[in-house]
Amino acid sequence: MARKVPVKLSAYHKEQLTDPKTHQARKLNSSVQLNQREGVWWLTLSYDEEVSIQTRACAPVVGIDVGIANFVTTSTGKHYGSFHKNLRARHKRDRAKRRRKAKLRACLQKKRADKLPSTSSRTGQRLIRHVKQEVNRAVNQCFVDPEHTEVHFAYEQLSVASMRFKARAQNAYLRASHLAHIPQQIRWNSQKRGVVATPVISAYSSQECSVCHYTDRSNRPNQQTFCCQVCGFEVHADHNAAINLSRRVGDAQLRACRDRTAIKAVLMQRHEAWKQRHASESSRPVIRRKRGKSSLLCRPPEMCVLLAM
């Protein structure tokens, strides 16, 4: 026998469940979730909405680099969200707590105890929710930024499952930051707001110089700094990667590459072409002005006074 559960809706929920055009209640989907969290029941409702694309075909492209230190970095030079400070300290405490529980569990398991403690905790589950909320906030700030109105976003395709570090602490840091949630949130926000967001190839975007296309690991002396070993271009590493991603929209040559080796070969070909152009420009004859009255007119007023004396 089905029972009716009374639900109390706030003014915000009533506004969201009302169609602004017809001022009628929206048609809800049949899937409903009812969860209990810390003694409070939460009801999740969903509905379908058609959102038209508002981005123009000739809109400027803004690249989005995804990272741990900065959740979102755009090619305009702005950073949104971070896993440092409070979230990182909470992650360290939670990781130490889970390791203690794991040691206790292994010790009791050797003694063949009937009941073993769980390695998960409420604080860990709360930290996961807070990290995802911080990611959502960072992506929302990026989309509502006045500088990003009527733009075409380009974000990197990440394969977090295949990412591995040598240090165990860094791997735990990667899992706790929920890096894979950021592209999903970018995709969902673009569909919600009617903004075009295109996933692009991310291979070597953090090692490629956005000026001369030279690609090498030595261009990254540390995590935050990018310094090209050829042209000397220096900028924040995430900013440089975002610029490279913004230029890879519609790049058929990179899209045709099957592996990372082919992608690096294409980038190095572009670097050689840049070197040839730069060499031809630097080898042009310099036109020097003859000394005379015309040369005095091009000098600063202070220099003219000294010459007159």
N, C-alpha and C positions, 0 to 999 in steps of 0.2 A: 504494500500500500504506500503510495507516494505521499510525502508530507511537504507542506509548504513552510519555508523558512523565511521569516520577515527580514528584510534587508533595509538598512538605513543608508541613504545616499546623501552625500554632501552637495553643495551648490556646484562645485567643480565637476563632480561626476555626472550630475544632471545635464550640465552644459555639454560635456563630451558625448553623452548618449543622445543628444538632440541634434537633428540635422539643421544647420543654420539656414538652408535655402527653403525648406518646406516647414520648418519649425515643428516637425513631427519626430516621434521617437524612432531611432534607428532600428533596423532589423538585426537582432543579435544572432550570433552563431550558436549552434547547438552545444558546442564544447564549452563547459563551465568547470572551473577549478575552485575548490574550497579547501583552504589550508589553514592550519592552526600554527601560529607563531607567537611564542612567549605568552600563551594564555589568551591570545586575541585571534579571532577568526577573520580570514581575508578571502574575499570573493573576487575571482578574476573573470571578467567578461570580455568578449572580443566581437568585433564587427568588421565587415569589409567596406572599403572606401576606395573609389577610383580617384586617383590624383593625376592630373595632367602635367606633363613635363613643361616647366617654365624656362629652362635654359635654352638660350639661342644657339644656333649652329656655329656662329662666329664668336662665341663667348671666350674670354681668356681662360687658359688652363692654369689651375693651381695644384701643385703637387703636394701630397701628404705622405710624410715619412712616419712610420710607426716604430716606437722604441720603448724601452723600459725606463730610462732616465727621464725622457719626455714622451708621454703617451702619443701626442700628436704634434708634429712640426710641419709647417707649411712652407712653400717656396717663397712666400712673402716675408719670411723671417720671424714668424710668431710661434711660440710654444704654448701648449695647452696640456695641463695635467702632468703629474709626476708620481712615481712610486717611491720616491725618497722621503726622508724626514719621518713623519708619523707612521705611514704605512710600512716602511722598511723596518722600523724599530719593532712594530707589532709583529711583523713576519718573523723576525729573529726570535722574539719571545715564544711565539707559537711553535716554531720549528724546534727550539730547545725543549719545549714541553712535550712535543710528539716524540722526540728522540728518547726522552726519559721514559715515556710510556712504552715505547717499543722495547727498550732494555728490560723493563719490568715484565712485559708480556713474554719475552724470550726466556727470562729466568723462571717464571711460573710455568711456562710450557715444558721446560726441562724437568721440573718437579711434578709434572702431570697434574696440574691443578684443574679442578672442574670448571671454574669460571675464570676467563681471561679478560683483562681490561681492554677497552677499545682505544685505538690510537687517535681517533677523531675527538673533537671537543666542540663545545658551543662557541668558544672564542674563535676557533678556526673557521667555523661556518659563518660567523658574523664578519670575520675579516674578508672572506671571499665575497660576501655581499657588498661590503664597503668598497672593495677594489673595483668591482664592476660598476658601482654607482659613480666612483671617481672617473672611470673610463667614459661612462655615459655623459657625465658632466663636461668632460674635456671635448668630446665630439660635438656636443650641443653648442658649446662656446665657439668652436671652429665654424659651425654652419651659420650661426646667428651673427658672426662678426660683420660689421658694416663693410669692411674691405673685401668680403667674400660674397657679396651680393651679385647675382647673375654671372656666376663663374662655373666653369666645368672642372670638377675635381678629378684628380688622378691619384689613386692610392695603390700601394704595392701588394702583390699577391704573396702571402706568407705561408710557409709550410712549417708551422711551429712543431709539428710532431717529429720532423726530421732534424730539428735543431738540437745540437749537443755541445756542451762545453767540457773541458777537462776537469774543472773543479766541480765537486758535488754541490757546494754552496751556490755556485752560479746557476746550476741546473735547477735547484730549488727556487732560486730567485726568479728564474724564467717562468717556472710553473705558477708561482704565486702572483706574478704580475698579470696573468691572463692575457697574454699578448694576442692570442687568437681571437679574443672577443672584440678587439678594436676594429678590424676590417668588417666583422659582422655588423657592428654598430654603425659604421660609416655607410654600409650598404642599406641598412634599415632606415637611417636618417635621410639618405638621398631619395629613397622611394617615398617616404612620408612627406617630404617637402617638395617633391617634383623637381629635384636637382639631378643632373647627370653626373654620375660618379663611375669612372671607368677603371677597372683593375688593370695594372700594367706589370710587366716583368720587372722583378726587383733585383735580379742577379747583378752584382758588382755596382749597384747604385751608390753604395757607401764608399767604394774605393775609386770610382771614376771621377776625374776632375771635370767640373762643369764648364771649364774654360777651354782646356786643351785635350780633353778626353783621355788623358793618360791614366791607366788603370793599374794600380799596384797596392799591395797591402801596406807598403811603407808610407803611403800617403796619410795614414792614420797613426800619428805618433802616440796618441792616447784616445780615450773613448769620445771625448768632446771636440777635439781639434782635428781639422782637415788641413793639411799643408801639402800641396802638390810638389813633388820632387823635381819637376821639369820647369814649369812656369812660375812657381812660387806663390800660387794663389792660396790664400789662407782664409778660412771662414769656419763657422761652427759645422761640425760633421753632419748633423741632422739637416741643417739648412742646405748644405751642398747636395745631400741625397734627395731632398725634396725637389730641388731644381732639376736634377737628372730625371726624376720620375715624371715631372711635368712635361718634359720633352719627349717622352716615350709613348705618348698617346698617338696612335696611328703610325707607329714606326714598324712598317712591314718587314724591314730587313732584320730587326731583332726578333720579331714574332716568328720568322721563318727558322730561327735557330732552334736546334733540337736539344742542345745541352749547354752547360756553362762554358765549355771550351770554345764552342762556336761563337758564343756571345762575346767572350773576351777577345777573340780574334777580330770580330767586327769593330769593337771599341778601339783596339790598337790600330786598325786600318784608318779609323777616323782621326786618331792621334797623329799618324804619319801624314795624313792630308793636311792637318792643322799645321804641322811643322813646315811643310812645303809652302803653304800660304804665308806663314809667318816669316820664312826665310826670304821669299820673294818681296814681301813688303819692307823688310829691313834692308834689302839690297838695293832699293830704289835710290837714285841720286838725290842728294839734298841740295836744294836751290838756296844758295847763300846770297844775301843782299849786298850789293856793293856799298862801300863806305862813301858817304857823302851827306848831302842834306837830307835825303830820304831816310838814311839810317838814323840820323839824329831825331827824326820825328817819331821813330818806333821805340826810342829809349824813354825810361821814366823821367819825369821833370827834374828829380834830384841829380841824375846823371848829367843832364844837360847843363845844370848850373855848375857842376864841377868842371865840365869841359870848357865852359865859358871862362872860368877863372884861370 
